[in-house]
């Protein structure tokens, strides 16, 4: 089962997140989501637990509990919603490069 963990302390590591959940069963993976630009935590993460019963137990035990002094929110992760296609059909980017080239 994939588990969403929100309101994480910004200093928490993947290892610390994994340890909190391993007390309730086997953890396949634990990851704190990082901002691409700054490399800092975005304040949430995901846990993957292969046993659904253990995962539910972890959700019930850890939701609204404290991790490094901060109350965390724990629930089953929902599948990511598909984004609607862009109206302009483009992927963004581009733009005028500037500069003066030869004029013909």
C-alpha positions as a printed Julia matrix, in Angstrom:
104×3 Matrix{Float64}:
  0.0    0.0     0.0
  1.24   3.48   -0.81
  0.93   5.91    2.12
  0.99   9.71    2.04
  2.66  11.51    4.95
  2.03  15.24    5.21
  3.11  18.11    7.46
  6.59  16.62    7.82
  9.26  18.62    9.63
 11.52  20.14    6.99
 14.61  18.51    8.5
 13.32  14.92    8.43
 15.27  12.41    6.32
 14.16   9.34    4.35
 15.81   7.19    7.02
 13.95   8.84    9.92
 10.65   8.52    8.05
 11.34   4.83    7.37
 12.17   4.18   11.04
  8.86   5.66   12.2
  6.92   3.25    9.99
  9.1    0.16   10.5
  7.79  -0.04   14.06
  4.49  -1.15   12.45
  5.75  -3.56    9.77
  7.88  -4.01    6.69
  8.63  -0.89    4.67
  9.57  -1.28    0.98
 10.47   2.36    0.45
 10.37   5.71    2.21
 10.95   9.03    0.49
 10.71  12.65    1.51
  9.79  14.74   -1.53
 12.33  17.46   -2.31
 11.94  20.73   -4.2
 13.72  20.46   -7.56
 15.16  23.96   -7.41
 16.32  24.2    -3.78
 16.79  20.54   -2.83
 14.88  21.19    0.41
 11.96  19.16    1.72
  8.51  20.1     0.46
  6.99  18.92    3.76
  5.52  15.63    2.59
  6.6   12.14    1.6
  5.49   8.64    0.71
  5.88   5.22    2.31
  5.36   1.93    0.51
  4.37  -1.06    2.66
  3.79  -4.47    1.01
  1.37  -5.73    3.7
 -1.95  -3.83    3.61
 -2.92  -4.83    7.17
  0.37  -3.51    8.55
 -0.03  -0.36    6.44
 -3.51   0.3     7.87
 -2.16  -0.26   11.37
  0.63   2.25   10.71
 -1.85   4.8     9.33
 -4.07   4.48   12.4
 -1.16   4.63   14.83
  0.8    7.46   13.23
 -1.89   9.84   11.97
 -1.84  12.98   14.17
  1.23  11.69   16.02
  4.4   13.77   16.37
  7.56  13.28   14.36
 10.49  15.47   15.46
  8.07  17.69   17.37
  5.57  18.23   14.58
  2.12  16.57   14.18
  2.05  14.56   10.94
 -0.89  13.61    8.74
 -0.91  10.03    7.48
 -3.38   8.45    5.06
 -3.58   6.12    2.09
 -2.16   7.84   -0.97
 -4.62   8.54   -3.75
 -3.65   7.9    -7.36
 -2.34  11.0    -9.08
 -5.04  12.69  -11.11
 -4.45  13.01  -14.83
 -3.95  16.58  -15.9
 -6.14  17.88  -18.71
 -4.35  18.47  -21.99
 -3.15  22.0   -22.67
 -5.43  24.08  -24.85
 -2.6   25.43  -26.94
 -1.23  21.94  -27.52
  2.26  23.08  -26.55
  4.56  22.02  -23.81
  5.65  25.52  -22.86
  9.17  26.87  -22.91
 10.71  28.59  -25.87
 10.46  32.3   -26.25
 12.49  34.95  -28.0
 16.2   34.36  -27.71
 17.15  37.98  -28.31
 20.41  39.15  -29.76
 21.05  40.84  -33.04
 21.69  38.61  -35.95
 22.44  39.62  -39.5
 19.6   41.49  -41.2
 18.73  40.49  -44.69
